[in-house]
Amino acid sequence: MNAIERTERIKALVKIAVAILRRNGDGGYLDLPGAGRVRSYEFRFNEMALSLRRLVDDDARETTLTVKFDGERVLAATWTVDGITKRSFKPGGWEEVLRRYGRLPVLRGTQRARVDDRPR
């Protein structure tokens, strides 16, 4: 896989993850010292954990997405209005799991998921 294919693959996975977060993630604002206000989304489903943070008071609107699978970080991407600035990607079976989660009716917002509030 060359650099262009890798970048396009990362962009496609980021698009799926952000869509899942926007439909299902719990969002809120955080006030971080030195960074200012941050819009934060968190979502967990089975072995997948997604996190998106965007600087609100920054003109560049720097956004960071982190995807963890079975507790291991498999994708991290940071971008601004100009495009992707940093990326870290570990290819594997988690990619198909993310794509499958993007197609699930429960995660597409068309059906409500049961809430499992048992401690983990």
MOUR-V240123 format. One record per residue. N is the residue number from 0. RES is the residue in one letter. SS is DSSP state (A for helix, B for strand, O for the rest). PHI is phi in radians with two decimals (none if undefined). D_LAST is the distance of its C-alpha to the last C-alpha in Angstrom with 2 decimals. Layout:
BEGIN
n=N res=RES ss=SS phi=PHI d_last=D_LAST
n=N res=RES ss=SS phi=PHI d_last=D_LAST
END
This chain:
BEGIN
n=0 res=M ss=O phi=none d_last=37.69
n=1 res=N ss=O phi=-1.53 d_last=39.70
n=2 res=A ss=A phi=-1.10 d_last=38.65
n=3 res=I ss=A phi=-1.18 d_last=39.56
n=4 res=E ss=A phi=-1.09 d_last=37.59
n=5 res=R ss=A phi=-1.09 d_last=34.55
n=6 res=T ss=A phi=-1.10 d_last=34.82
n=7 res=E ss=A phi=-1.14 d_last=35.25
n=8 res=R ss=A phi=-1.13 d_last=32.24
n=9 res=I ss=A phi=-1.10 d_last=30.10
n=10 res=K ss=A phi=-1.05 d_last=31.60
n=11 res=A ss=A phi=-1.13 d_last=30.81
n=12 res=L ss=A phi=-1.19 d_last=27.12
n=13 res=V ss=A phi=-1.09 d_last=26.94
n=14 res=K ss=A phi=-1.05 d_last=28.61
n=15 res=I ss=A phi=-1.13 d_last=26.10
n=16 res=A ss=A phi=-1.10 d_last=23.06
n=17 res=V ss=A phi=-1.16 d_last=24.83
n=18 res=A ss=A phi=-1.10 d_last=25.73
n=19 res=I ss=A phi=-1.09 d_last=22.16
n=20 res=L ss=A phi=-1.09 d_last=21.18
n=21 res=R ss=A phi=-1.16 d_last=24.24
n=22 res=R ss=A phi=-1.40 d_last=23.65
n=23 res=N ss=A phi=-2.22 d_last=19.95
n=24 res=G ss=O phi=-1.27 d_last=18.70
n=25 res=D ss=B phi=-1.45 d_last=18.19
n=26 res=G ss=B phi=-1.97 d_last=21.11
n=27 res=G ss=B phi=-3.00 d_last=22.65
n=28 res=Y ss=B phi=-1.87 d_last=25.07
n=29 res=L ss=B phi=-2.11 d_last=24.57
n=30 res=D ss=B phi=-1.82 d_last=27.52
n=31 res=L ss=B phi=-1.78 d_last=27.36
n=32 res=P ss=O phi=-1.07 d_last=30.12
n=33 res=G ss=O phi=1.50 d_last=32.60
n=34 res=A ss=O phi=-1.83 d_last=31.10
n=35 res=G ss=B phi=1.59 d_last=31.64
n=36 res=R ss=B phi=-1.38 d_last=29.75
n=37 res=V ss=B phi=-2.27 d_last=27.06
n=38 res=R ss=B phi=-1.51 d_last=25.79
n=39 res=S ss=B phi=-2.22 d_last=22.12
n=40 res=Y ss=B phi=-2.13 d_last=20.08
n=41 res=E ss=B phi=-2.29 d_last=16.40
n=42 res=F ss=B phi=-2.63 d_last=14.90
n=43 res=R ss=B phi=-2.28 d_last=11.95
n=44 res=F ss=B phi=-2.61 d_last=12.49
n=45 res=N ss=O phi=0.90 d_last=11.23
n=46 res=E ss=O phi=-1.57 d_last=11.97
n=47 res=M ss=B phi=-1.77 d_last=14.07
n=48 res=A ss=B phi=-2.26 d_last=13.75
n=49 res=L ss=B phi=-2.09 d_last=17.00
n=50 res=S ss=B phi=-2.46 d_last=18.46
n=51 res=L ss=B phi=-2.29 d_last=22.03
n=52 res=R ss=B phi=-2.29 d_last=24.05
n=53 res=R ss=B phi=-2.29 d_last=27.71
n=54 res=L ss=B phi=-1.22 d_last=30.19
n=55 res=V ss=O phi=-1.49 d_last=31.93
n=56 res=D ss=O phi=-1.53 d_last=34.95
n=57 res=D ss=O phi=-1.78 d_last=35.85
n=58 res=D ss=O phi=-1.15 d_last=38.71
n=59 res=A ss=O phi=-1.33 d_last=37.34
n=60 res=R ss=O phi=0.92 d_last=34.01
n=61 res=E ss=O phi=-1.08 d_last=32.04
n=62 res=T ss=B phi=-2.20 d_last=28.78
n=63 res=T ss=B phi=-2.20 d_last=25.99
n=64 res=L ss=B phi=-1.99 d_last=23.54
n=65 res=T ss=B phi=-2.23 d_last=20.76
n=66 res=V ss=B phi=-2.06 d_last=19.09
n=67 res=K ss=B phi=-2.05 d_last=16.39
n=68 res=F ss=B phi=-2.25 d_last=15.80
n=69 res=D ss=O phi=0.94 d_last=13.40
n=70 res=G ss=O phi=1.41 d_last=13.07
n=71 res=E ss=B phi=-1.87 d_last=16.87
n=72 res=R ss=B phi=-1.24 d_last=19.14
n=73 res=V ss=B phi=-1.98 d_last=21.50
n=74 res=L ss=B phi=-2.63 d_last=23.37
n=75 res=A ss=B phi=-2.42 d_last=24.47
n=76 res=A ss=B phi=-2.43 d_last=27.43
n=77 res=T ss=B phi=-2.18 d_last=29.36
n=78 res=W ss=B phi=-2.53 d_last=32.26
n=79 res=T ss=B phi=-2.16 d_last=34.82
n=80 res=V ss=O phi=-1.13 d_last=37.38
n=81 res=D ss=O phi=-1.50 d_last=39.41
n=82 res=G ss=B phi=2.32 d_last=36.87
n=83 res=I ss=B phi=-1.21 d_last=34.24
n=84 res=T ss=B phi=-1.88 d_last=34.70
n=85 res=K ss=B phi=-2.42 d_last=31.99
n=86 res=R ss=B phi=-2.69 d_last=29.92
n=87 res=S ss=B phi=-2.44 d_last=27.83
n=88 res=F ss=B phi=-2.52 d_last=27.13
n=89 res=K ss=O phi=-2.10 d_last=25.98
n=90 res=P ss=O phi=-1.09 d_last=27.19
n=91 res=G ss=O phi=2.95 d_last=25.31
n=92 res=G ss=O phi=-1.17 d_last=23.74
n=93 res=W ss=A phi=-1.09 d_last=21.19
n=94 res=E ss=A phi=-1.08 d_last=24.23
n=95 res=E ss=A phi=-1.18 d_last=24.78
n=96 res=V ss=A phi=-1.08 d_last=21.16
n=97 res=L ss=A phi=-1.08 d_last=21.56
n=98 res=R ss=A phi=-1.07 d_last=24.93
n=99 res=R ss=A phi=-1.13 d_last=23.67
n=100 res=Y ss=A phi=-1.09 d_last=20.95
n=101 res=G ss=A phi=-1.16 d_last=23.87
n=102 res=R ss=A phi=-1.73 d_last=25.77
n=103 res=L ss=O phi=-1.14 d_last=23.25
n=104 res=P ss=O phi=-1.01 d_last=24.64
n=105 res=V ss=O phi=-1.10 d_last=21.30
n=106 res=L ss=O phi=-1.59 d_last=20.94
n=107 res=R ss=O phi=-1.58 d_last=24.69
n=108 res=G ss=O phi=1.51 d_last=24.60
n=109 res=T ss=O phi=-1.62 d_last=26.76
n=110 res=Q ss=O phi=-2.59 d_last=24.28
n=111 res=R ss=O phi=-1.42 d_last=21.43
n=112 res=A ss=O phi=-1.48 d_last=17.95
n=113 res=R ss=O phi=-1.22 d_last=16.17
n=114 res=V ss=O phi=-1.55 d_last=13.48
n=115 res=D ss=O phi=-1.92 d_last=10.07
n=116 res=D ss=O phi=-1.80 d_last=8.78
n=117 res=R ss=O phi=-1.23 d_last=6.40
n=118 res=P ss=O phi=-1.14 d_last=3.78
n=119 res=R ss=O phi=-2.00 d_last=0.00
END
